[in-house]
Amino acid sequence: MDFTGSSGGGSDHRQIEESKPLLGEMSATEGSKMGAARCRRPLLHCNGMRYKLLQEGDIQVCVIRHPRTFLSKILTSKFLRRWEPHHLTLADNSLASATPTGYMENSISYSAIEDVQLLSWENAPKYCLQLTIPGGTVLLQAANSYLRDQWFHSLQWKKKIYKYKKVLSNPSRWEVVVKEIRTLVDMALTSPLQDDSIHQAPLEIVSKLLSENTNLTTQDHESIIVAIAPLLENNHPPPDLCEFFCKHCRERPRSMVVIEVFTPVVQRILKHNMDFGKCPRLRLFTQEYILALNELNAGMEVVKKFIHSMHGPTGQCPHPRVLPNLVAVCLAAIYSCYEEFINSRDNSPSLKEIRNGCQQQCDRKPNLPLRLLHTSPDLVSQEATLTESRLKSVIVTSNEIHVEVERNNTANQKMTANVGNDSEPNLIDCLMVSPTCSTMSIELSAQADRILGCYVEILKMLSDYDDWRPALASLLQPIPFPKEALAHEKFTKELKYVIQRFAEDPRQEVHSCLLSVRAGKDGWFQLYSPGGVACDDDGELFASMVRVCNNVHILMGSCYKTKKFLLSLAENKLGPCMLLALRGNQTMVEILCLMLEYNIIDNNDTQLQIISTLESTDVGKRMYEQLCDRQRELKELQRKGGPTRLTLPSKSTDADLARLLSSGSFGNLENLSLAFTNVTSACAEHLIKLPSLKQLNLWSTQFGDAGLRLLSEHLTMLQVLNLCETPVTDAGLLALSSMKSLCSLNMNSTKLSADTYEDLKAKLPNLKEVDVRYTEAW
């Protein structure tokens, strides 16, 4: 029986060369300097029908043995031919049936299949494939022409991949290997099959080949990279291939392969990667690629152009994953600098051990290079007689670290109790006892220093983009750097530019990230404040961080005038604030005045010291006099009395309310109705100056969350509050939990949630009348 066949698919192939510049003009410039030719291969594309790669399916099977006698010819004729239904599986090395009986009792190895063809003679069975095997032919009949073609292309793909795995598993001549790799890549690019594994399978074959043959020449390196480059345009490289690319970036950073081939690969990783935690070698490859760019003649200018290419020319980056991925790469690179530094010393704990808390004494390795030089008992007894303000200095030294820590009198007592104890201090504890005098001199290697400088510069570049700054501030808010980096003067000095950019940004979502992410944990605000670990400018950056809040025109757009913020300053940074005010810093002067106005300071001596500080400068004296005038007006207001009820006309504004309250005496005002007026949260600044206010009606106004938070801090005696049809949300309503005197609360037609409602009921014991109609809690 004479079978004829066709190649099937019949797709035309066009050869298209991509000429898109990768890094703008940088590629051509660097290429001309190196005298290198373009090393990217042209891309091949497949036109026509597309199919999904089959892994299994139902099909009719018939096996025909080669006829040798007249009788066998009769038995194999189409009239006596027998078909069997089978569920076939296309495994990695053979074609097998789920029911190994009949024709498919034994699986058919791909190596045994000599040819795969479509039957095309006139009277042939419809939708049939012919597999030529030794001693016979296997016919596969599908239900329609599309399924037939899908089986045809899937079988061809499995057969060829199996062949390439065998051929490339034992390479002999590398020029032949490279040629085979190119053929394999072209096959993947021109295949009509549309499946992720079509492009990944060749990459995995090459990755395995490289992992088993590490002694390759540089020319072989580049030839293989150029050969697989077209597949990398739309696919992430496998882990072993990433290691191979990293090695090439380290050994030949000036190679044109880095620019021409790796650039689109890294761009795709940064745009589409979702989690470097699952693909750490992708992150390492990106890190090594950026370092290779930094090794070019233009250095950081090339890196800057690359970052700009990732952001795009518009004001808004169209790829939301680029920034988080770049930050992850920067953090990992900076971490590696200090990990290598610490682990380079013999018998020292790793950075991870130090960050998580040092080992127990019995588990710790002996002969640590870090030692605490305890003072002698005589010295301790002498210092015990000094005044409480006297500080004792403890020196922690090692071959490469010098840490000076100052402790107060309480710490002295603790040190006295520990005399004779041989336990060694935690490095982080030593650094954080008193950030005022903490200094850490770290001598990084030249390579680590270059890495640190490169990636801190990238963080600076990222902070210069307005659209990236809010997300960058949020990512850096938890201070995701090792303690050693924060104690490293060079690092904190360079990073100061980024923090300054956050402080100068007027958007609340940016500069609010300077505060700690949660209570009890330091934020950038604390680290760069006078006395903080990173402060080296006598508080100039600290004043800038506070000043930006004062420049925001939307009331309560920041934390500047809240009692919580002022209380935090009074408890932790009162001394630095007074020092800056003494030097004439206007922001700090206003901070001290607000502390006095809101009765933040209870201690009379401290109040007198603040007053003395204010009166020592012209700006402080002027602001303190204005404060005294306001206080006298308030007392006069309370003394004169005034009406107990007041209703503003509809359409009144914040300015109207301010003008009215400043024109008379309202010390006795208990009931104020602002219903159906145009007041906003800005009027809260005037409402908190009404000491007797018990009932407030804000029905159908534009009073929002910011004003509600301010009222909750100052009008704690308020009993009745009407917020019906106001734009308040859970963010502001939750603040009402501090108003324990509330008896009646109307939240009709607001954005109240059921959870917030339950929380308010639990925290407001006197609440008796509540209106939550037309809300989620209704």
Sequence and secondary structure as in RCSB ss.txt:
>XXXX:A:sequence
MDFTGSSGGGSDHRQIEESKPLLGEMSATEGSKMGAARCRRPLLHCNGMRYKLLQEGDIQVCVIRHPRTFLSKIL
TSKFLRRWEPHHLTLADNSLASATPTGYMENSISYSAIEDVQLLSWENAPKYCLQLTIPGGTVLLQAANSYLRDQ
WFHSLQWKKKIYKYKKVLSNPSRWEVVVKEIRTLVDMALTSPLQDDSIHQAPLEIVSKLLSENTNLTTQDHESII
VAIAPLLENNHPPPDLCEFFCKHCRERPRSMVVIEVFTPVVQRILKHNMDFGKCPRLRLFTQEYILALNELNAGM
EVVKKFIHSMHGPTGQCPHPRVLPNLVAVCLAAIYSCYEEFINSRDNSPSLKEIRNGCQQQCDRKPNLPLRLLHT
SPDLVSQEATLTESRLKSVIVTSNEIHVEVERNNTANQKMTANVGNDSEPNLIDCLMVSPTCSTMSIELSAQADR
ILGCYVEILKMLSDYDDWRPALASLLQPIPFPKEALAHEKFTKELKYVIQRFAEDPRQEVHSCLLSVRAGKDGWF
QLYSPGGVACDDDGELFASMVRVCNNVHILMGSCYKTKKFLLSLAENKLGPCMLLALRGNQTMVEILCLMLEYNI
IDNNDTQLQIISTLESTDVGKRMYEQLCDRQRELKELQRKGGPTRLTLPSKSTDADLARLLSSGSFGNLENLSLA
FTNVTSACAEHLIKLPSLKQLNLWSTQFGDAGLRLLSEHLTMLQVLNLCETPVTDAGLLALSSMKSLCSLNMNST
KLSADTYEDLKAKLPNLKEVDVRYTEAW
>XXXX:A:secstr
    EE SS   EEEE     SSTTHHHHHHHHHT       EEEE S  B   SEEEEEEEEEE   SHHHHHH
TSTTT   EEEEEEE SSEEEESS  GGGSS EEGGG  EEEEE STTS TTEEEEEETTEEEEEE SSHHHHHH
HHHHHHHHHHHHHHHHHHHS   HHHHHHHHHHHHHHHHH SB  HHHHHHHHHHHHHHHHH     HHHHHHHH
HHHHHHHTSS   HHHHHHHHHHHHH TT HHIIIIIHHHHHHHHHH   TTT HHHHHHHHHHHHHHHTSTTTH
HHHHHHHHHHH SSSS S TTHHHHHHHHHHHHHHHHHHHHHHTSTT   HHHHHT    TTTS SS S EE   
 HHHHHHHHTS TT  EEEEEE SS EEEEEE HHHHHHHHHTTT      HHHHHHH TTS  B     HHHHH
HHHHHHHHHHHHHT TTTHHHHHHHHTT  S HHHHTBHHHHHHHHHHHHHHHH   HHHHGGGS SSTTS  HH
HHTSTTSTT  STTHHHHHHHHHHHH  STTSSSTT HHHHHHHHHHSHHHHHHHHHTT HHHHHHHHHHHHTT 
   HHHHHHHHHHHHTSHHHHHHHHHHHHHHHHHHHHHHH   SEEE  TT  HHHHHHHHHHS  TT  EEE T
TS  BGGGHHHHTT TT  EEE TTSB  HHHHHHHHHH TT  EEE TT   BHHHHGGGGG TT  EEE TTS
B  HHHHHHHHHH TT  EEE TTSTT 
